[in-house]
Amino acid sequence: MTDLVLPGYRRPGDGVHPPLYSPGYRSTTTRAPALDPVRLAHSLTEITGPLLGEGRVHPGDADLTQQHDGEPLGERIIVHGRVLEEDGRPVPHSLVEVWQANSAGRYFHASDRHPAPLDPNFTGVGRCLTDADGHFELVTIKPGAYPWRNHDNAWRAAHIHFSLFGRSFTQRLITQMYFPGDPLFFQDPIYNAVPEAARPRMISSFDLSRTVPEWALAYRFDIVLRGRDATPMER
């Protein structure tokens, strides 16, 4: 009887993803590891489960503007794109989750004390599955910028957090989507921690072709999982 050989996940290359320690991003000075990481072999549990799929997505999850009794405040937008492998192959039936601040720049979370109004009709959380061609689409509200205490007069550029899953929790990847032309890019240490050549891959593009007249503007955000054109991910 031969031993079971488990496949491993490919490790990300350099030049794309932000480092664990970035001096300009203040909180990394305390949370970044002081020693080199130790790579652990994958076990059968990590490779095979727990499984994620259709049972985790419910009707209405993909429309963040229709999850409550009333309409949320702010600019309604459509965010769509594809999840792709490095060679352009689509990633089908992958779980895509998002979370974000509301139009005033405040999260629906007890830890957010920013003195901006909460919106009772917007919690800022959604999810969907990619289709057979790797497409996803969400309807939401364009988030506002918000202050944070990283440095003097610090503000985060408007962004939406994306979490992508394969078929198990060990395949989770996290990134952020920004909006074109944001004036706060120059002083956002999270954005600037990413190698300069890779930063544009986190910026969505305005897509007039998918705009719904008199209803919502649209932005396209394709996510490439690895390779030369990989979307930067949080480690």
C-alpha positions as CSV (number, residue, x, y, z in Angstrom):
1,M,0.0,0.0,0.0
2,T,1.4,3.4,-1.0
3,D,1.1,6.6,1.0
4,L,-1.5,9.1,-0.1
5,V,0.2,12.1,-1.8
6,L,-1.6,15.3,-1.2
7,P,-1.4,18.2,-3.7
8,G,-0.2,21.5,-2.3
9,Y,-1.4,25.0,-3.2
10,R,1.0,27.1,-5.3
11,R,2.7,29.8,-3.3
12,P,2.4,33.4,-4.5
13,G,5.3,35.0,-6.2
14,D,7.0,38.3,-5.3
15,G,6.3,41.7,-6.8
16,V,2.5,41.6,-6.6
17,H,1.2,41.2,-3.1
18,P,1.9,43.7,-0.2
19,P,4.5,42.7,2.4
20,L,3.5,41.6,5.8
21,Y,5.5,44.6,7.2
22,S,5.1,48.0,5.6
23,P,6.3,50.9,7.8
24,G,3.8,53.4,6.3
25,Y,0.9,51.1,7.3
26,R,1.3,51.6,11.1
27,S,-0.5,48.5,12.4
28,T,1.8,46.2,10.5
29,T,4.6,47.2,12.8
30,T,2.9,45.3,15.7
31,R,1.2,42.5,13.9
32,A,3.8,41.5,11.3
33,P,5.7,38.3,12.3
34,A,9.2,38.9,13.7
35,L,10.5,35.6,12.4
36,D,10.3,33.9,9.0
37,P,7.1,31.9,8.5
38,V,7.2,28.1,8.8
39,R,5.5,26.3,6.0
40,L,3.2,23.5,7.1
41,A,2.3,20.5,5.0
42,H,-1.3,20.3,3.9
43,S,-3.5,17.7,5.5
44,L,-6.4,15.8,3.9
45,T,-8.8,18.0,5.8
46,E,-7.4,21.2,4.4
47,I,-7.6,19.8,0.8
48,T,-11.0,18.3,0.9
49,G,-13.2,20.4,3.2
50,P,-15.3,21.9,4.6
51,L,-16.9,22.3,1.2
52,L,-18.3,25.7,0.1
53,G,-21.0,26.0,-2.6
54,E,-24.5,26.8,-3.5
55,G,-25.9,26.3,0.0
56,R,-24.1,29.3,1.3
57,V,-25.8,31.8,-1.1
58,H,-29.4,32.8,-0.8
59,P,-31.7,34.9,-3.0
60,G,-31.0,38.6,-2.5
61,D,-27.5,38.2,-1.2
62,A,-26.0,39.7,-4.4
63,D,-28.1,42.9,-4.1
64,L,-27.0,44.9,-1.0
65,T,-29.6,47.6,-1.7
66,Q,-32.6,45.2,-1.3
67,Q,-31.8,43.5,2.0
68,H,-33.9,45.7,4.3
69,D,-37.3,47.4,4.4
70,G,-36.2,50.6,2.7
71,E,-33.8,51.9,0.1
72,P,-30.3,52.7,1.4
73,L,-28.9,56.3,0.9
74,G,-26.2,56.9,-1.7
75,E,-25.2,56.3,-5.2
76,R,-26.4,52.9,-6.4
77,I,-23.8,51.0,-8.5
78,I,-23.3,47.7,-10.3
79,V,-20.0,45.9,-9.7
80,H,-19.3,43.1,-12.0
81,G,-16.3,41.2,-13.5
82,R,-14.8,37.8,-13.8
83,V,-12.6,35.6,-11.6
84,L,-9.8,34.2,-13.8
85,E,-6.8,31.9,-13.6
86,E,-3.4,33.2,-14.8
87,D,-3.9,31.9,-18.3
88,G,-7.4,33.5,-18.7
89,R,-9.4,30.4,-17.8
90,P,-12.5,31.3,-15.8
91,V,-13.0,30.1,-12.2
92,P,-16.6,28.8,-12.1
93,H,-18.8,28.4,-9.1
94,S,-16.5,30.2,-6.7
95,L,-17.9,32.0,-3.7
96,V,-17.4,35.8,-3.8
97,E,-18.2,37.8,-0.7
98,V,-17.9,41.6,-0.2
99,W,-18.1,44.0,2.7
100,Q,-17.9,47.7,2.8
101,A,-18.7,51.0,4.5
102,N,-21.9,52.9,3.6
103,S,-22.1,56.0,1.5
104,A,-21.1,58.2,4.5
105,G,-18.0,56.1,5.1
106,R,-19.1,54.1,8.1
107,Y,-19.2,50.4,8.7
108,F,-22.2,48.6,10.2
109,H,-20.0,47.4,13.1
110,A,-19.8,48.1,16.8
111,S,-16.1,49.0,16.6
112,D,-16.6,51.7,14.0
113,R,-16.9,55.0,16.0
114,H,-16.6,57.4,13.0
115,P,-19.1,60.2,13.6
116,A,-20.9,59.6,10.4
117,P,-24.5,58.4,10.1
118,L,-25.4,54.7,10.1
119,D,-27.9,53.7,7.4
120,P,-30.6,51.3,8.8
121,N,-31.2,50.0,5.3
122,F,-27.6,49.1,4.5
123,T,-25.3,46.6,6.3
124,G,-22.7,46.4,3.6
125,V,-22.4,42.7,3.2
126,G,-23.1,40.5,0.2
127,R,-22.2,37.4,-1.7
128,C,-22.7,35.5,-4.9
129,L,-21.3,32.6,-6.9
130,T,-19.4,33.0,-10.2
131,D,-21.2,31.4,-13.1
132,A,-19.8,28.8,-15.5
133,D,-17.7,31.5,-17.2
134,G,-16.4,33.0,-14.0
135,H,-18.7,36.0,-14.1
136,F,-20.1,37.7,-10.9
137,E,-22.4,40.7,-10.4
138,L,-23.4,42.6,-7.3
139,V,-25.6,45.7,-6.8
140,T,-24.5,48.0,-4.0
141,I,-24.0,51.6,-2.9
142,K,-20.7,53.4,-3.7
143,P,-18.8,53.6,-0.3
144,G,-17.6,56.8,1.1
145,A,-14.0,57.6,2.3
146,Y,-13.5,57.5,6.0
147,P,-10.8,58.7,8.5
148,W,-8.5,56.3,10.4
149,R,-5.7,56.9,12.8
150,N,-2.7,55.7,10.8
151,H,-1.1,59.1,10.5
152,D,-2.0,62.8,10.7
153,N,-5.3,63.6,8.8
154,A,-5.4,60.0,7.4
155,W,-8.3,58.9,5.2
156,R,-8.9,55.7,3.4
157,A,-9.7,55.8,-0.3
158,A,-13.2,54.5,-1.1
159,H,-13.0,50.7,-1.5
160,I,-14.9,47.4,-1.3
161,H,-13.4,44.4,0.3
162,F,-13.5,41.2,-1.7
163,S,-13.2,37.7,-0.3
164,L,-12.9,34.8,-2.7
165,F,-13.2,31.1,-1.9
166,G,-12.4,28.0,-3.9
167,R,-14.1,24.9,-2.5
168,S,-12.7,25.1,1.0
169,F,-11.7,27.6,3.7
170,T,-8.0,27.1,3.0
171,Q,-8.4,28.5,-0.5
172,R,-9.6,31.9,0.7
173,L,-8.1,35.1,-0.8
174,I,-8.8,38.7,0.2
175,T,-8.3,41.9,-1.8
176,Q,-9.8,45.4,-2.1
177,M,-11.4,47.1,-5.1
178,Y,-10.8,50.9,-5.5
179,F,-12.5,53.4,-7.8
180,P,-10.8,55.2,-10.7
181,G,-9.4,58.7,-10.1
182,D,-9.7,58.7,-6.3
183,P,-7.8,61.7,-4.9
184,L,-6.8,59.8,-1.7
185,F,-4.6,57.2,-3.4
186,F,-1.4,59.1,-2.7
187,Q,-1.8,58.9,1.1
188,D,-3.4,55.5,1.6
189,P,-0.7,53.3,3.1
190,I,-2.7,50.1,2.4
191,Y,-2.9,50.9,-1.3
192,N,0.7,52.1,-1.4
193,A,2.0,49.0,0.4
194,V,1.3,47.1,-2.8
195,P,4.2,47.1,-5.4
196,E,3.7,50.1,-7.7
197,A,3.3,48.1,-10.9
198,A,0.5,46.0,-9.4
199,R,-1.6,48.8,-7.9
200,P,-3.7,49.5,-11.0
201,R,-5.0,45.9,-10.8
202,M,-6.9,46.9,-7.7
203,I,-8.7,49.8,-9.4
204,S,-12.0,49.1,-11.1
205,S,-12.9,50.6,-14.5
206,F,-16.1,52.6,-15.2
207,D,-18.2,50.5,-17.6
208,L,-20.8,52.6,-19.4
209,S,-22.0,49.5,-21.4
210,R,-23.3,47.9,-18.2
211,T,-24.8,51.0,-16.7
212,V,-28.6,50.8,-16.4
213,P,-30.1,54.1,-17.6
214,E,-31.7,56.2,-14.9
215,W,-30.9,53.5,-12.3
216,A,-27.2,52.7,-11.6
217,L,-23.7,53.3,-12.9
218,A,-21.5,50.2,-13.4
219,Y,-17.9,49.3,-12.6
220,R,-15.9,46.3,-13.8
221,F,-13.4,44.5,-11.6
222,D,-11.7,41.4,-12.9
223,I,-9.8,39.3,-10.4
224,V,-6.8,37.3,-11.6
225,L,-5.8,34.7,-9.0
226,R,-2.1,34.2,-9.8
227,G,0.6,34.7,-12.4
228,R,2.1,37.9,-14.0
229,D,-1.1,39.8,-14.0
230,A,-2.4,38.6,-10.5
231,T,-4.6,40.8,-8.5
232,P,-2.8,41.8,-5.2
233,M,-4.0,39.9,-2.2
234,E,-3.7,40.4,1.5
235,R,-1.5,37.7,3.1
